[in-house]
Amino acid sequence: MSQMLAFVIIVGILLLGELVAVRTKAWVPSMFVCAVLFLAGYWTFFPEDIVSIAGVPPIVATLMMYLLITNMGTLLSLKELKNQWKTIVIALFGILGIIAILMTIGSLIFGFKTVVVAIPPLVGGVVSALIMSEGAKEAGLVSLSVFAIVIYVVQGFAGYPITSIVLKKEGQRLLKLYRGGQMTAINEKETEQAEGGAAKAATQPELKLFKNLPEKYNTDFFKIFRLAFVGFLAYLVSTVAAPVVSISPFVLCLVFGVIASSVGFLEKQVLQKANGFGLALMVLMLFIFDGLKQATPSMMLEILFPLIGTIILAVIGMYIFSFIAGKMLKVSKYMAFAVSLTALYGFPADYIITNEVIKSLTDDEKEREMLTSHMLPPMLVGGFITVTIVSVILAGIFVGFL
């Protein structure tokens, strides 16, 4: 298969997924449609390395992840991160729900070792799945080694549609309050507070560190250079700290993006302003779907029962515990459950699904801004807490049980 044919096919799948999401008003998320089509392709005529043939090898996807996550950090202010403490608590409660249900009911049905292998990938991403897969292989548990990878690959099939449904419920609730004058966008509140000092605000440029730089020199390449530099600093700090403490560079990318935006080194949504966001997101999505090549029909049949069973129990556990946390913290049950569900897919799916839902609910820009300000930050923070941080810690602990 030629490079351009491979590229046309896989981008065509992304397009089909997007069209279905638009047509169904996000009741069927694009991520779900794309996952089904990629799986069908791998089971029929796709070369196993179709994504790499198309020009998107894993190393390029990793680069895009650095840029995208740093860019995501510019969406959050330091104040906003501090305000998201409830999200962190809810995300942790959701993980506790997975562990509690699977270690009790799950162990009785599927066996202790199956549950031990399942929990870290269910809570997180590829790193935790690989840790458990290698641990199971070293313990002589070949089928469980495959199970760890497949459960990571297919858990989104449950997470994508459920999250879309829950976020639509939350969005409808927020719109009702907004249209009744009982709620404003978070950014709108800040705008209203700033209106009295509009002249002062006008003298404070977004790029405070480059306030004397003529706009003509703030080119796309300069924007991307600054974004890449912040991503590099995150990588450097992670590497230097490694002998003492293991910190994911991607977690640091988010934090450094927040800081760089707050001090005026990066614009908000700098990648969009550099006209690179769409391409970067496409690369990362293709990397995610590339993981489906490992889920062969024979593997799926062999582990189908524990696969479906553990995912169902995990979702039930997340719902119960997130509902309790939401009640305690006075957060809506829909938002609390959606935050917990980010454990099943993380970034960029949390960003994509949230935006799809927002676009499907209203065409009014102010209403979209309100929904974005209330729904997107918790989803992003929840995804990083579950997938990027906690899952790797759990994998390091649970692999010792095999």
Sequence and secondary structure as in RCSB ss.txt:
>XXXX:A:sequence
MSQMLAFVIIVGILLLGELVAVRTKAWVPSMFVCAVLFLAGYWTFFPEDIVSIAGVPPIVATLMMYLLITNMGTL
LSLKELKNQWKTIVIALFGILGIIAILMTIGSLIFGFKTVVVAIPPLVGGVVSALIMSEGAKEAGLVSLSVFAIV
IYVVQGFAGYPITSIVLKKEGQRLLKLYRGGQMTAINEKETEQAEGGAAKAATQPELKLFKNLPEKYNTDFFKIF
RLAFVGFLAYLVSTVAAPVVSISPFVLCLVFGVIASSVGFLEKQVLQKANGFGLALMVLMLFIFDGLKQATPSMM
LEILFPLIGTIILAVIGMYIFSFIAGKMLKVSKYMAFAVSLTALYGFPADYIITNEVIKSLTDDEKEREMLTSHM
LPPMLVGGFITVTIVSVILAGIFVGFL
>XXXX:A:secstr
  HHHHHHHHHHHHHHHHHHHHHTTTSS HHHHHHHHHHHHHTTT  TTHHHHTT  HHHHHHHHHHHHHHHHTT
S HHHHHHTHHHHHHHHHHHHHHHHHIIIIIHHHH HHHHHHHHHHHHS HHHHHHHHHHHHHTT HHHHHHHHH
HHHHTHHHHHHHHHHHHHHHHHHHHHHHHTTS   HHHHHHHHHHTTHHHHHTS S GGGTTS GGG  HHHHHH
HHHHHHHHHHHHHHHHTTT    HHHHHHHHHHHHHHHTSS TTHHHHTT HHHHHHHHHHHHHHGGGG  HHHH
HHTHHHHHHHHHHHHHHHHHHHHHHHHHHT  HHHHHHHHHGGGT TTHHHHHHHHHHHHH   HHHHHHHHHHH
HHHHHHHHIIIIIIIHHHHHHHHGGG 
